[in-house]
Amino acid sequence: GGLALLTWHHFKVKLPYYKRAAAGRFDVEKAKKEFEETYKKISTSMSQTEFQREVGRLEVLGELIIREQKG
């Protein structure tokens, strides 16, 4: 519970993105759009759980976009 549960939400959201990328189904243009939408949505008015989930999403999208651009 507690802070560990918040961390779990942060990392749980990342797994499906990594799985899609590993399977060769990563669409960088779609990811860029989702990155911008997620970035605009993040707010300190969110619950801790929502915040952790969306920051995790932003992080994984950024990681994969950067990796794709670096080739």
Secondary structure, 3 states (H helix, E strand, C coil): CHHHHHHHHHHHCCHHHHHHHHCCCCCHHHHHHHHHHHHHHCCCCCCHHHHHHHHHHHHHHHHHHHHHHHC
